[in-house]
Amino acid sequence: MVKITGPLLSLHASGSIGETVTFSTTRGRAYAKTSSVPRNPKTAAQLASRAMFTFLTRAWKNISAADQATWSSNAERMNVPPYNAYLEFNLTRWRNFTPPSKILPPPGTGTYPTTPAQFATAVTRGVALKITSIAAGDLWAYAIFRGLAPGFTTGFDNLIAIPKPSTPAGHTEYLDSPLAPGTYYYNFRSILSDGKMSPEINEKNATVL
């Protein structure tokens, strides 16, 4: 559990989110890092937190200087770099199943990709997933969720990955592997860069032999 002094994102936080990300302070400076224990998280919540942490870390490098600067006020109050403020804010939002944003405050007014289509194909020890779109709109990434029964509801703890789109139109591919034999069900949601997330797009399934 994260222990805070003052409202989250205003002064200081310590502890872990999803047993995956740890916030702490050293020499008067707060920081965030991946938790070292366990080394290979296996619970659904740990895997979901790790997937979001990985996405946010990689995404920060491609956020414009102007958008990164929107985190400065919170960062100054927390006595941390803007990156840490961005990371803590978005990981806390995701724990409440609220999408992340690259800017603060999140306006949530973007446009979803046009006509995304999804495909799930069984391969050796895994499932190859593909999402194609006519136009990306304000797409930041697609969130991929996995269930073990048809008609499952997407949620914080069944997120498995947020792969980066490979083309300007939003085409995205992801290999879910290794998997034990069985049938796996997938759903997808668009995450926009301003803190908005689409409804579930369409469920697909594949059977790994």
Secondary structure, 3 states (H helix, E strand, C coil): CCEEECCCCCCEEEEEECCCEEEEEECCEEEEEECCCCCCCCCHHHHHHHHHHHHHHHHHCCCCHHHHHHHHHHHHHHCCCHHHHHHHHHHHHHHCCCCCECCCCCCCCCCCCECCEEEEEEECCEEEEEEECCECCCEEEEEEEEECCCCCCCCHHHEEECCCCCCCCCCEEEEECCCCCEEEEEEEEEEECECCECCCCCCEEEEEC
